[in-house]
Amino acid sequence: MANDTGTTGNLDVEFTPEPGLEERFENREAETGTATQDKLRGARQLVKDEAGKLTGQAGEKLRAFADDGKSRATGALDELAKTIDDAATTIDEKVGAQFGGYARSASGAVTNFADTLRDKDIDDLLENARDFVRKSPGVAIGAAAAVGFVLARLVQSGIDANRDA
């Protein structure tokens, strides 16, 4: 309520809020804050759910790519084993049966490796790779460097072939 103090010239107004008015505004402020916090929690949960979905989709795609790569690798290993086995007959004739036997042995080893690779799940292969790296980090780094070198040479030869064409 506003009351005039009765002085002329200067208007002094005293304001005394209605009883309970402050509490109503404090409660409204608390309610608004709670509603905002609820909306914020909901938004956070929505972001988490969507991120989880995207992570799942990415994992599925990576698994599909890995399975495809595994299939291609085992196919290439089978072809390599067949090529080595076919060459073993020629080696028998030109160099000797002992060296032909080595070639057949190598072909069998490549075939066994392809079968092992084919029979294992992607998760098993990743776990085996992790174990290998933990046990022999130096060999793993050397193998990675060698593979990187070979890939770089293959890419470079492809680029050079495109320039010449």
Secondary structure, DSSP 8 states (H G I E B T S, - for coil): -EEE---SSS--EEE---TTHHHHHHHHHHHHHHHHHHHHHHHHHHHHHHHHHHHHHHHHHHHHHHHHHHHHHHHHHHHHHHHHHHHHHHHHHHT-HHHHHHHHHHHHHHHHHHHHHHHS-HHHHHHHHHHHHHH-HHHHHHHHHHHHHHHHHHHHHHHHHHHH-
